[in-house]
Amino acid sequence: MSATLRLGSDDAVYLLVGRERYRIAPDDLRGLIFHGHAVPVTREGPAIVGHAAVNPAGRAVKVFTVSGHFIVPLVSFRRVATGEARSAPLFPLVPEGWG
């Protein structure tokens, strides 16, 4: 299943996973990128369907949704969130000991 990270015209970051579309609100991006706070991931409306957080090493963002778990390098996430890059791929996150 392909998954992509994109910046929306409303300055929110969107996660496109298959046919699903998830959103990280612009107000939450600063806390995630600069302070490492976990933030909610929503679908249309206020329904929280997951969360995103910086990993303990501070080099990647892990995204957990009902459609799956993904990881993206923090530098790629930051470039998309600031509009420096148009999109970035999300990689499937496989738990340790699996695969």
C-alpha positions in Angstrom: 0.0 0.0 0.0 1.5 3.4 -1.0 1.4 6.2 1.5 2.4 9.8 0.9 2.8 13.0 2.9 1.7 16.3 1.4 1.1 19.9 2.4 -2.4 21.1 1.9 -3.5 24.6 0.8 -4.7 25.1 4.4 -1.1 24.5 5.7 -2.1 21.2 7.3 -0.1 18.1 6.5 -2.1 15.3 4.8 -1.3 11.6 4.8 -2.6 9.8 1.8 -2.8 6.1 2.6 -4.4 4.1 -0.1 -7.9 5.7 -0.4 -7.8 7.2 3.1 -6.9 10.8 3.8 -5.6 11.8 7.2 -4.7 15.3 8.5 -2.3 16.8 11.0 -3.6 20.3 11.9 -1.3 23.3 11.3 -1.5 24.2 15.0 -0.1 20.8 15.9 2.9 20.9 13.5 5.0 23.2 15.5 4.7 21.1 18.7 5.5 18.0 16.7 8.5 19.3 14.7 10.2 21.6 17.2 9.2 20.2 20.6 8.7 16.5 19.8 5.1 16.4 21.2 2.8 13.7 20.1 -0.1 15.2 18.1 -3.5 13.8 16.9 -4.1 12.5 13.4 -7.7 13.1 12.2 -10.0 12.2 9.4 -12.6 14.6 8.1 -14.0 16.5 11.0 -12.7 16.2 14.6 -12.5 12.4 14.7 -9.1 11.4 16.0 -7.9 8.2 14.3 -4.3 8.0 15.3 -1.3 10.1 16.4 2.1 11.2 15.2 5.3 11.5 17.3 9.0 12.0 16.9 11.0 8.8 17.6 13.2 8.8 20.7 16.4 9.4 18.6 14.7 12.6 17.2 15.4 11.6 13.6 12.1 10.3 12.3 8.4 10.8 12.7 6.2 7.8 13.4 2.6 7.9 12.4 0.0 5.5 13.8 -3.4 5.3 12.1 -6.2 2.8 11.8 -4.9 2.1 8.3 -1.4 1.2 9.4 1.8 2.5 11.0 4.4 4.5 9.1 7.7 6.3 9.5 9.3 9.2 7.6 12.6 10.9 8.3 12.1 14.1 10.3 14.0 16.1 7.8 11.6 15.0 5.0 8.6 15.7 7.2 9.9 19.2 8.1 10.5 20.0 4.4 6.9 19.0 3.5 5.5 20.9 6.5 7.4 24.1 5.6 6.5 23.9 1.8 10.1 23.2 0.8 9.2 19.9 -0.7 6.0 19.0 -2.4 5.6 15.5 -0.9 7.5 12.7 0.8 6.9 8.9 0.9 5.7 7.3 4.2 7.4 3.9 4.8 5.5 1.0 6.5 6.7 0.6 10.1 7.2 -3.0 11.0 7.4 -3.9 14.7 10.7 -5.3 15.8 10.9 -9.1 15.5 8.4 -9.1 12.6 9.2 -9.6 9.0 
